[in-house]
Amino acid sequence: MRHLFTTAFCLVLGLGPAAAQDSLTLGMVLEPPNLDPTAGAAAAIDEVVYANLFEGLTRIGPDGAVLPALAETWDVNETATEYVFHLRAGVTFHDGTALDAGDVKFTLDRARAEDSTNAQKGLFAGIGAVEVIGPLTVRVRLSTPNGNFPFNMAWGDAVILAPESAAQAATAPVGTGPFAFARWVQGDRVELIRNENYWGETPALKRAIFKFIPDPSAAFAALMAGDVDAFPNFPAPETLEQFRADPRFSVIVGTTEGETILAMNNARPPLDDIRVRKAIAHAIDRQDIVDGAMFGYGTPIGTHFAPHNPDYLDLTGLSPHAPDTARALLEEAGQTDLTLRLMLPPPSYARRGGEILAAQLRAVGIGTEIINLEWAQWLEQVFKGKDFDLTIVSHTEPADIGIYARPDYYFQYAKPEFADLMARLDATTAPQERSTLLQAAQRMIAGDHVNGYLFQLAKTGVANSKIRGLWENAPTQANDLTAVYWEE
């Protein structure tokens, strides 16, 4: 099989006779821990399956708009407490079973159940009841108004599964999307094949291979050798100019939803003291991290909100780089001899950024013990176990400021006043009022210095110059291949 792939790549690079291309090998930094987006927090899951293998009632388009998906239309009452979704006719799962309203009820009830392992249970918390009112019609009754419910249903965590195959979704997923699962060679790649019975427009690609290459140098070499055709989230931005100068490649730079933060364990002393968190915030030189770790690609942020969002506030002025202020705050808090554990997951923004950040903290008198973790370890120890002091991670879920209201979330903030803001936001449909509440929420977490807000992750991709249809921006964590094709 490897020799067949090598032959294909030689044809792409013009080393053999021209041939129409109908397969694509895509590079990814991280391997997903499983393939069930309804039972895992890792962004890498959605990067493989969102819009490709699994679909929800709604979906997020390349411009960030909420679009119809398995629900062709929906109705909402005046108080935004009742939604009726009308499903498309003729949709089947990859195993041949027909999609119906019962599958939607099963999925939503499973996600909101007490024993649910869904990483975004908050998306479903307001659901009071899910009712099947026809073979292709579902009514969702909410306990409180939520004008944002169609957006919630567009998350990867809300894709529709069938009760017959949900249990196998982690390793052998069965969805309704334009591509079906072929195989997973763990430690190397996931392969998808075209769903010839897809309800929508048939994709141009017959096969898609997601190849996992965590090392930036290896990612560069794989692209140059043609071992991968595209790397939408390329981990070695220092080499982008080299690719720009090579006509075989296109460099694609856009925005993401990825707020890259220095997350702090707000429940663990001494980080439960706002003076210590504020001192850390003032020790950070954001631009230095962007320049040193990301080679200038990234936008400094002062709160957990994407700069391209129309409701964004630039609050970087609340925590400017001010080492003297940081030292004074530490002395006031009685923490002049402080060492904290800094847990770093594999992405280069974390590993490279962590080294720079450690030097910045050391300059104000805070020592760090750097602990490099593999992704599965990070999810288990930091995200689930909350056994950490500091960590660097990019939150790539769209419009996810609501995570700060969750009492069990890993940085353990959950201020009652913030939870009240989010409850009022959920109950509001008026755009101006929603904007006011979102801006108040941004100010609150910035003023409480819940985390150190570093930068908005840029989307820096490299692809064979003949590939068309890859997303420029990343309004959600996806490598949507539905419109991707090779130009003849």
CORSUL-V871469 format. One record per residue. N is the residue number from 1. RES is the residue in three letters. PHI is phi in whole degrees, -180 to 180 (999 if undefined). BURIAL is + if it has 9 or more other ideal C-beta (glycine too) atoms within 8 Angstrom, else -. D_FIRST is the distance of its C-alpha to the first C-alpha in Angstrom with 2 decimals. Layout:
N RES PHI BURIAL D_FIRST
N RES PHI BURIAL D_FIRST
//
This chain:
1 MET 999 - 0.00
2 ARG -61 - 3.79
3 HIS -67 - 5.42
4 LEU -64 - 5.16
5 PHE -63 + 6.48
6 THR -61 - 8.78
7 THR -61 + 10.05
8 ALA -61 + 10.91
9 PHE -67 + 12.73
10 CYS -63 + 14.58
11 LEU -66 + 15.83
12 VAL -59 + 17.07
13 LEU -84 - 18.96
14 GLY 79 - 20.48
15 LEU -93 - 19.07
16 GLY -147 - 18.30
17 PRO -64 - 19.86
18 ALA -65 - 20.48
19 ALA -151 - 18.60
20 ALA -66 - 19.21
21 GLN -98 + 17.03
22 ASP -133 - 16.44
23 SER -133 + 13.97
24 LEU -143 + 14.99
25 THR -110 + 13.90
26 LEU -112 + 17.10
27 GLY -86 + 18.30
28 MET -136 + 20.65
29 VAL -72 + 22.89
30 LEU -110 + 23.23
31 GLU -86 + 21.10
32 PRO -67 + 23.11
33 PRO -70 + 24.80
34 ASN -157 + 24.21
35 LEU -116 + 23.50
36 ASP -105 + 27.05
37 PRO -69 + 29.12
38 THR -90 + 32.24
39 ALA -145 + 32.05
40 GLY -162 + 30.97
41 ALA -96 - 32.43
42 ALA -70 + 29.45
43 ALA -61 + 28.93
44 ALA -62 + 25.16
45 ILE -64 + 25.13
46 ASP -63 + 26.67
47 GLU -62 + 24.55
48 VAL -94 + 21.56
49 VAL -102 + 23.43
50 TYR -65 + 26.73
51 ALA 68 + 27.20
52 ASN -90 + 23.51
53 LEU -105 + 23.37
54 PHE -110 + 26.98
55 GLU -136 + 30.25
56 GLY -109 + 33.86
57 LEU -61 + 37.20
58 THR -126 + 37.24
59 ARG -148 + 34.84
60 ILE -98 + 35.22
61 GLY -85 + 34.59
62 PRO -63 - 33.57
63 ASP -99 - 37.28
64 GLY 90 - 37.98
65 ALA -73 - 39.81
66 VAL -85 + 39.69
67 LEU -119 + 38.43
68 PRO -63 - 38.38
69 ALA -134 + 35.19
70 LEU -70 + 35.46
71 ALA -90 + 39.20
72 GLU -72 - 40.34
73 THR -147 - 43.73
74 TRP -152 + 45.83
75 ASP -118 - 49.53
76 VAL -136 - 51.30
77 ASN -79 - 54.92
78 GLU -66 - 57.39
79 THR -96 - 57.08
80 ALA 55 + 53.25
81 THR -114 + 53.39
82 GLU -144 + 51.90
83 TYR -119 + 48.77
84 VAL -117 + 47.89
85 PHE -103 + 44.31
86 HIS -106 + 43.67
87 LEU -80 + 40.12
88 ARG -69 + 38.27
89 ALA -84 - 38.45
90 GLY 81 - 35.48
91 VAL -86 + 32.94
92 THR -124 + 30.57
93 PHE -77 + 28.20
94 HIS -64 + 24.57
95 ASP -89 - 25.68
96 GLY 97 - 28.28
97 THR -74 + 31.34
98 ALA -82 - 33.78
99 LEU -74 + 34.71
100 ASP -144 + 38.43
101 ALA -61 + 41.06
102 GLY -63 - 40.65
103 ASP -67 + 37.18
104 VAL -67 + 38.76
105 LYS -61 + 41.59
106 PHE -58 + 39.26
107 THR -63 + 37.18
108 LEU -70 + 40.27
109 ASP -67 + 42.16
110 ARG -65 + 39.26
111 ALA -68 + 38.98
112 ARG -99 + 42.74
113 ALA -66 - 43.31
114 GLU -60 - 44.97
115 ASP -94 - 42.00
116 SER -62 + 39.46
117 THR -102 - 36.75
118 ASN -63 + 36.32
119 ALA -72 - 36.42
120 GLN -124 + 38.60
121 LYS -59 + 41.13
122 GLY -61 + 43.71
123 LEU -64 + 42.24
124 PHE -113 + 43.40
125 ALA -62 - 46.52
126 GLY -84 + 48.91
127 ILE -76 + 47.87
128 GLY -90 - 50.79
129 ALA -160 - 49.50
130 VAL -121 + 46.76
131 GLU -123 + 48.13
132 VAL -85 + 46.58
133 ILE -114 - 49.10
134 GLY 178 - 47.18
135 PRO -55 - 43.82
136 LEU -126 + 42.47
137 THR -134 + 45.06
138 VAL -130 + 45.19
139 ARG -107 + 48.10
140 VAL -113 + 47.62
141 ARG -99 + 50.91
142 LEU -103 + 51.11
143 SER -75 - 53.67
144 THR -138 + 54.27
145 PRO -61 + 53.76
146 ASN -151 + 50.42
147 GLY -72 - 50.09
148 ASN -101 - 46.64
149 PHE -61 + 45.15
150 PRO -59 + 42.88
151 PHE -66 + 41.38
152 ASN -57 + 40.89
153 MET -74 + 39.00
154 ALA -90 + 36.58
155 TRP -69 + 35.20
156 GLY -61 + 31.80
157 ASP -69 + 33.80
158 ALA -112 + 35.41
159 VAL -65 + 32.50
160 ILE -91 + 33.20
161 LEU -115 + 31.70
162 ALA -100 + 32.68
163 PRO -61 - 34.47
164 GLU -69 - 32.27
165 SER -128 + 29.08
166 ALA -60 + 30.43
167 ALA -65 - 30.17
168 GLN -100 + 26.37
169 ALA -62 + 25.94
170 ALA -67 + 25.15
171 THR -123 - 21.85
172 ALA -142 - 21.16
173 PRO -69 + 23.16
174 VAL -125 + 24.63
175 GLY -124 + 26.31
176 THR -117 + 27.67
177 GLY -75 + 25.83
178 PRO -71 + 23.98
179 PHE -126 + 20.55
180 ALA -113 + 19.64
181 PHE -69 + 17.77
182 ALA -108 - 14.28
183 ARG -166 - 13.42
184 TRP -127 + 14.47
185 VAL -94 - 12.81
186 GLN -62 - 16.22
187 GLY 87 - 16.88
188 ASP -136 - 13.86
189 ARG -164 + 13.31
190 VAL -119 + 14.39
191 GLU -116 + 12.77
192 LEU -119 + 15.34
193 ILE -124 + 15.54
194 ARG -63 + 18.64
195 ASN -86 + 21.59
196 GLU -71 - 22.90
197 ASN -108 - 26.16
198 TYR -65 + 26.95
199 TRP -70 - 30.72
200 GLY -100 - 30.69
201 GLU -69 - 29.30
202 THR -68 - 25.77
203 PRO -70 + 23.52
204 ALA -72 - 22.08
205 LEU -80 + 18.56
206 LYS -91 - 16.33
207 ARG -145 + 13.86
208 ALA -132 + 14.70
209 ILE -118 + 12.91
210 PHE -101 + 15.57
211 LYS -105 + 14.72
212 PHE -99 + 17.54
213 ILE -134 + 19.15
214 PRO -74 + 22.74
215 ASP -85 - 23.93
216 PRO -58 - 25.51
217 SER -66 - 24.92
218 ALA -69 + 21.19
219 ALA -64 + 21.18
220 PHE -60 + 23.05
221 ALA -64 + 20.77
222 ALA -65 + 17.60
223 LEU -67 + 19.45
224 MET -63 - 20.87
225 ALA -84 - 17.63
226 GLY 82 + 16.00
227 ASP -72 + 13.43
228 VAL -130 + 15.23
229 ASP -90 + 17.19
230 ALA -154 + 20.08
231 PHE -136 + 21.78
232 PRO -61 + 24.63
233 ASN -121 + 26.37
234 PHE -74 + 25.89
235 PRO -89 + 27.32
236 ALA -124 + 28.65
237 PRO -62 + 31.45
238 GLU -67 - 33.00
239 THR -102 - 30.39
240 LEU -62 + 30.87
241 GLU -64 - 33.40
242 GLN -65 - 30.99
243 PHE -69 + 28.55
244 ARG -61 - 31.59
245 ALA -83 - 32.46
246 ASP -108 - 29.07
247 PRO -65 - 28.92
248 ARG -72 - 25.13
249 PHE -125 + 25.61
250 SER -116 - 27.82
251 VAL -102 + 29.44
252 ILE -118 + 30.31
253 VAL -116 + 33.15
254 GLY -145 + 34.67
255 THR -112 + 36.17
256 THR -130 + 35.01
257 GLU -90 + 36.86
258 GLY -85 + 36.19
259 GLU -74 + 39.50
260 THR -91 + 38.79
261 ILE -129 + 41.45
262 LEU -92 + 42.85
263 ALA -74 + 43.20
264 MET -120 + 46.19
265 ASN -82 + 47.05
266 ASN -66 + 50.29
267 ALA -96 - 51.40
268 ARG -105 - 51.21
269 PRO -60 - 54.21
270 PRO -90 - 54.86
271 LEU -76 + 52.50
272 ASP -79 - 54.61
273 ASP -97 + 57.22
274 ILE -60 - 56.88
275 ARG -65 + 58.50
276 VAL -71 + 55.62
277 ARG -63 + 52.99
278 LYS -67 + 55.05
279 ALA -61 + 55.32
280 ILE -62 + 51.55
281 ALA -60 + 51.28
282 HIS -77 + 53.82
283 ALA -79 + 52.03
284 ILE -83 + 48.93
285 ASP -107 - 48.58
286 ARG -60 + 46.01
287 GLN -64 - 45.76
288 ASP -62 + 45.26
289 ILE -70 + 42.22
290 VAL -60 + 40.84
291 ASP -70 + 41.42
292 GLY -79 + 40.27
293 ALA -95 + 37.23
294 MET -116 + 36.13
295 PHE 54 - 37.50
296 GLY 90 - 39.84
297 TYR -91 + 37.47
298 GLY 149 + 39.14
299 THR -115 - 42.48
300 PRO -57 + 44.95
301 ILE -130 + 46.01
302 GLY -119 + 48.94
303 THR -161 + 48.00
304 HIS -92 + 45.08
305 PHE -159 + 44.79
306 ALA -77 + 42.73
307 PRO -61 + 44.75
308 HIS -82 - 43.57
309 ASN -76 - 45.11
310 PRO -63 - 48.56
311 ASP -96 + 50.13
312 TYR -68 + 49.02
313 LEU -115 + 51.74
314 ASP -83 - 51.45
315 LEU -111 + 52.78
316 THR -62 + 51.67
317 GLY -68 - 55.40
318 LEU -77 - 55.92
319 SER -142 + 53.97
320 PRO -71 - 54.27
321 HIS -67 + 53.45
322 ALA -146 - 56.75
323 PRO -57 + 56.60
324 ASP -64 - 60.37
325 THR -62 + 60.26
326 ALA -61 + 57.41
327 ARG -64 + 59.44
328 ALA -64 - 62.53
329 LEU -66 + 60.75
330 LEU -64 + 59.34
331 GLU -65 + 62.84
332 GLU -62 - 64.33
333 ALA -85 + 61.82
334 GLY 71 - 62.61
335 GLN -124 + 59.05
336 THR -91 - 59.62
337 ASP -134 - 57.54
338 LEU -118 + 54.37
339 THR -128 - 50.85
340 LEU -124 + 48.05
341 ARG -82 + 44.49
342 LEU -113 + 41.94
343 MET -90 + 38.61
344 LEU -121 + 35.72
345 PRO -74 + 32.32
346 PRO -69 + 29.28
347 PRO -55 + 29.52
348 SER -63 + 30.96
349 TYR -62 + 33.94
350 ALA -82 + 34.91
351 ARG -68 + 34.32
352 ARG -70 + 35.82
353 GLY -63 + 38.44
354 GLY -63 + 39.40
355 GLU -65 + 40.39
356 ILE -67 + 42.55
357 LEU -63 + 44.06
358 ALA -59 + 44.93
359 ALA -67 - 46.90
360 GLN -66 + 48.70
361 LEU -68 + 49.68
362 ARG -61 + 50.81
363 ALA -67 - 53.09
364 VAL -108 + 55.07
365 GLY 101 + 55.20
366 ILE -106 + 52.26
367 GLY -85 - 50.03
368 THR -132 + 46.45
369 GLU -103 - 44.25
370 ILE -80 + 40.71
371 ILE -125 - 38.17
372 ASN -84 - 34.49
373 LEU -119 + 32.63
374 GLU -73 - 29.05
375 TRP -59 + 28.70
376 ALA -63 - 29.00
377 GLN -64 - 32.02
378 TRP -61 + 33.59
379 LEU -61 + 33.34
380 GLU -75 + 34.85
381 GLN -83 + 37.54
382 VAL -88 + 38.55
383 PHE -68 + 37.81
384 LYS -89 - 38.57
385 GLY -83 - 40.73
386 LYS 56 + 42.69
387 ASP -99 - 42.91
388 PHE -166 + 43.12
389 ASP -105 + 45.65
390 LEU -131 + 43.71
391 THR -154 + 40.16
392 ILE -112 + 38.52
393 VAL -153 + 36.27
394 SER -103 + 35.64
395 HIS -88 + 36.57
396 THR -98 + 34.43
397 GLU -69 + 35.79
398 PRO -74 + 37.99
399 ALA 44 - 41.78
400 ASP -109 + 41.68
401 ILE -62 + 45.09
402 GLY -63 + 45.98
403 ILE -63 + 44.07
404 TYR -71 + 47.17
405 ALA -93 + 49.16
406 ARG -85 + 47.10
407 PRO -66 - 49.01
408 ASP -104 - 45.98
409 TYR -74 + 43.81
410 TYR -65 + 42.64
411 PHE -89 + 45.11
412 GLN 54 + 47.91
413 TYR -95 + 50.21
414 ALA 49 + 51.19
415 LYS -68 + 54.61
416 PRO -55 - 56.65
417 GLU -65 - 57.82
418 PHE -72 + 54.25
419 ALA -60 + 53.32
420 ASP -65 - 56.38
421 LEU -59 + 55.21
422 MET -68 + 51.87
423 ALA -65 + 53.75
424 ARG -67 + 55.96
425 LEU -63 + 52.98
426 ASP -61 + 51.39
427 ALA -87 - 54.73
428 THR -113 + 55.10
429 THR -112 - 53.99
430 ALA -67 - 56.23
431 PRO -56 - 54.11
432 GLN -67 - 56.81
433 GLU -68 - 57.46
434 ARG -63 + 53.76
435 SER -62 + 53.59
436 THR -60 - 56.62
437 LEU -68 + 55.15
438 LEU -64 + 51.79
439 GLN -72 + 53.65
440 ALA -64 + 55.85
441 ALA -66 + 52.80
442 GLN -60 + 51.38
443 ARG -64 + 54.75
444 MET -66 + 55.06
445 ILE -73 + 51.86
446 ALA -69 + 52.40
447 GLY -69 - 55.99
448 ASP -86 + 55.03
449 HIS 49 + 52.40
450 VAL -55 + 50.10
451 ASN -134 + 47.23
452 GLY -89 + 46.87
453 TYR -91 + 45.56
454 LEU -100 + 43.52
455 PHE -159 + 41.68
456 GLN -85 + 39.76
457 LEU -66 + 36.12
458 ALA -80 + 35.13
459 LYS -98 + 31.87
460 THR -112 + 30.43
461 GLY -121 + 27.18
462 VAL -132 + 25.27
463 ALA -145 + 23.10
464 ASN -54 + 22.00
465 SER -66 - 25.30
466 LYS -93 - 24.00
467 ILE -86 + 23.12
468 ARG -125 - 25.98
469 GLY 97 - 27.04
470 LEU -71 + 26.18
471 TRP -68 + 29.16
472 GLU -80 - 31.51
473 ASN -101 + 33.38
474 ALA -129 + 32.39
475 PRO -69 + 35.14
476 THR -149 + 33.04
477 GLN -84 + 30.00
478 ALA -149 + 27.31
479 ASN -117 + 24.41
480 ASP -70 + 25.42
481 LEU -103 + 22.90
482 THR -64 + 25.06
483 ALA -113 - 26.46
484 VAL -87 + 23.62
485 TYR -155 + 22.61
486 TRP -94 + 21.80
487 GLU -78 - 24.94
488 GLU -65 - 24.86
//
